[in-house]
Amino acid sequence: LVKPGPIDTPMTFGRATTLQPASAEDCAEAIWRAAQKGRRVVYFPALLRFVMLAVRLLPAFILRRLDK
């Protein structure tokens, strides 16, 4: 399972994001390395792992308020 952040592609060109878009080549290389190591989940860039951990730790009532 690959959970990518912003990747620099024609589809994302010119869009404002909080993270600097990574190159597609770097993303492909990270996915290949993770596959060689047998990892089941790949976050790219690695910073997303910590962001998603924080989101998962938030209580449900807070997430529901953020959705509105």
C-alpha positions in Angstrom: 0.0 0.0 0.0 1.5 3.3 -1.1 0.4 6.5 0.7 2.0 9.3 -1.3 2.0 13.0 -0.5 2.2 15.6 -3.2 4.2 14.3 -6.2 5.4 16.6 -8.9 3.4 15.6 -12.0 1.5 17.5 -14.6 -1.7 16.9 -12.6 -0.2 18.8 -9.6 1.6 21.5 -11.5 1.0 24.9 -10.0 -1.2 23.7 -7.1 -0.5 25.2 -3.7 0.5 22.6 -1.1 1.9 22.7 2.4 4.6 20.1 1.5 7.1 20.6 -1.3 6.1 18.1 -4.1 8.6 15.3 -4.6 9.7 14.1 -7.9 8.0 11.0 -9.4 11.5 9.4 -9.8 12.2 9.8 -6.1 8.8 8.3 -5.2 9.3 5.4 -7.5 12.7 4.7 -6.0 11.3 4.8 -2.4 8.6 2.4 -3.4 11.1 0.0 -5.0 13.3 0.1 -2.0 10.4 -0.6 0.3 9.2 -3.5 -1.9 12.7 -5.0 -1.8 12.6 -4.8 2.1 9.2 -6.4 2.2 7.4 -3.4 3.7 3.6 -3.6 3.3 2.9 0.2 3.7 5.0 3.0 2.2 4.6 6.7 3.2 6.3 9.1 0.8 7.7 11.5 1.8 8.6 9.9 5.2 7.3 13.0 7.0 3.7 11.8 6.2 4.2 8.8 8.5 4.3 11.2 11.5 1.4 13.4 10.2 -0.8 10.3 9.7 0.1 9.0 13.2 -1.1 12.2 14.7 -4.3 12.0 12.7 -4.9 8.4 13.8 -4.3 9.4 17.5 -6.9 12.1 17.4 -10.2 11.2 19.1 -13.2 10.7 16.8 -15.2 13.7 18.1 -12.3 16.0 17.2 -12.1 14.5 13.7 -15.8 15.0 13.2 -15.5 18.7 14.1 -12.6 19.1 11.6 -14.7 17.6 8.8 -17.3 20.4 8.9 
